[in-house]
Amino acid sequence: MVEKAALENVQDLVKLRMLLMKELGELNGNEELFQKATEEYFTANINNPNSYTAILKADGEIVSAGSIVFFIRPPSPSNLQGKEAYVMNMYTAFDHRKHGYSSAILKHLMQYCQKSGVNRIWLNASSAGKSLYRKHGFIECESEMEYVFEKN
C-alpha cells in the first residue's frame, strides 16, 4: 500500500535516492556530501505543505518512493489557478521492479495532485522511466530549457 512518507522514513528515502543517483551515473566521488545534503533535504521538507513524498513497502521495507513539489505560476489560459506539480525522485529498488510499485506510487501522486487543485504535472524522465509515464498519460514536450551555473 502506498502511503505518505514520515520523518522516520528519511534514512530509507536517502538510501533509495543514493541508489537512483548511482544508477543514473550522477555520483562523481562526492557521495558523502550528497548523502548529507539529501538527508537534510528530506528532514527539512518531509512535512512541508509544498512537497509530498510517497512510499511503498514490501515485507516491511521501503522499496519504492516518489515525490512532488508544488509551485504557483502566474495564471495562463490553460491554468487559471497557476498551481503545478513537479514529479521527482521516482525510484524502485532493483530487486523489487516489475511488480507495479512505481505505477502505484505515480497513481498515488497524481491523485494527490488532483485533490490539491493541480492543473499540470510535469517531470524529467530517464529513458527507463518514459514508458511508465506514457502509460499514465504523460506526453513528451520539447519546450524545456535549462541553465546550470558553474561551480566556483
Secondary structure, 3 states (H helix, E strand, C coil): CEEECCHHHHHHHHHHHHHHHHHCCCCCCCHHHHHHHHHHHHHHHCCCCCEEEEEEEECCEEEEEEEEEEEECCCECCECCCEEEEEEEEEECHHHCCCCHHHHHHHHHHHHHHHCCCCEEEECCCCCCHHHHHHCCCCCCCCCCCCCCCCC
